[in-house]
Amino acid sequence: MGDDNRERQRSRLLIVDDELFLINAYRRVLGEWFEVSSAHDARSARRALAETGFDVVLVEVAIPGSGESSL
């Protein structure tokens, strides 16, 4: 079981936040364990969710473009 096997088994994480520095911080910390993708607003998050099956989604509480709707 080498690094290739561990790479294939990593869960997919979507980070949704409009603050680039937070996305980068989460990516640095969580990137060792997750395959990390990011979105900066609700619209791009919905698109990412429709295109990719994520195992975990980390969402800012007040994400731009979400209005009263939920992701």
Sequence and secondary structure as in RCSB ss.txt:
>XXXX:A:sequence
MGDDNRERQRSRLLIVDDELFLINAYRRVLGEWFEVSSAHDARSARRALAETGFDVVLVEVAIPGSGESSL
>XXXX:A:secstr
  HHHHHHH EEEEEE S HHHHHHHHHHHTTTEEEEEESSHHHHHHHHHHS  SEEEE TT TT TT   
